[in-house]
């Protein structure tokens, strides 16, 4: 059985504290994909924003823009890939 970790007290999406009465969603890989899975608790509204973000990442990948618009800026910073068209 996979070990599940949920030790954080801050939402990783908004970096705000998770209070006891906050509605949260657990996000993490399915047990079948990971021997030890880490679940992240996100505020419900943050999880909705995260889903939109993931959908956009998927769309960029399907368009063939993942390397240029996601991976390269992630590794080198967005300043390295932005140029003025003027």
C-alpha positions in Angstrom: 0.0 0.0 0.0 1.3 3.5 -0.9 2.3 5.8 1.9 0.3 9.1 1.8 1.8 12.3 3.0 -0.2 15.5 3.6 1.8 17.4 6.1 1.6 20.9 4.8 -0.4 23.7 6.4 -0.2 26.1 3.5 -1.8 25.9 0.2 1.0 25.5 -2.4 -1.1 27.3 -5.0 -1.8 30.6 -3.2 0.7 30.2 -0.3 -2.0 31.1 2.2 -2.6 29.1 5.3 -5.1 26.3 5.3 -7.4 26.8 8.2 -9.5 24.0 9.8 -12.8 25.2 8.4 -11.4 25.8 4.8 -12.8 23.6 2.1 -9.9 21.8 0.5 -9.1 19.3 -2.2 -6.4 16.7 -2.2 -4.2 16.6 -5.3 -1.6 14.0 -6.1 -0.8 11.0 -8.3 -3.0 7.9 -8.2 -1.6 5.1 -6.0 -1.1 2.9 -9.0 1.5 5.4 -10.4 3.6 6.0 -7.4 5.0 3.8 -4.6 4.9 6.7 -2.1 2.4 9.3 -3.1 2.4 12.8 -1.8 -1.0 14.5 -1.7 -1.2 18.3 -1.7 -4.1 20.1 0.0 -5.3 23.0 -2.0 -8.1 25.4 -1.2 -11.2 24.5 -3.3 -11.0 27.7 -5.2 -7.2 27.2 -5.8 -7.9 23.7 -7.1 -10.2 25.2 -9.6 -7.6 27.7 -10.8 -5.0 24.8 -10.9 -7.3 22.8 -13.1 -7.6 25.7 -15.6 -3.8 26.0 -15.5 -3.4 22.2 -16.2 -5.9 22.5 -19.1 -3.8 25.3 -20.6 -0.6 23.3 -20.2 -2.3 20.4 -22.0 -3.5 22.7 -24.8 0.0 24.2 -25.2 1.5 20.7 -25.4 -1.0 19.6 -28.0 -0.2 22.6 -30.1 3.5 21.7 -30.0 4.4 24.8 -27.9 5.3 23.1 -24.6 9.0 23.2 -25.0 9.2 26.8 -26.0 6.5 28.3 -23.8 6.8 26.0 -20.7 10.1 24.0 -20.4 12.6 26.6 -21.7 11.2 29.5 -19.5 11.0 27.2 -16.5 14.7 26.3 -16.8 16.0 29.7 -17.9 13.4 32.3 -16.9 10.8 33.9 -19.1 13.2 36.9 -20.0 15.2 34.5 -22.1 12.4 33.7 -24.5 10.5 37.0 -24.7 11.4 39.4 -27.6 9.7 42.5 -28.8 8.2 42.2 -32.3 8.8 45.9 -33.0 
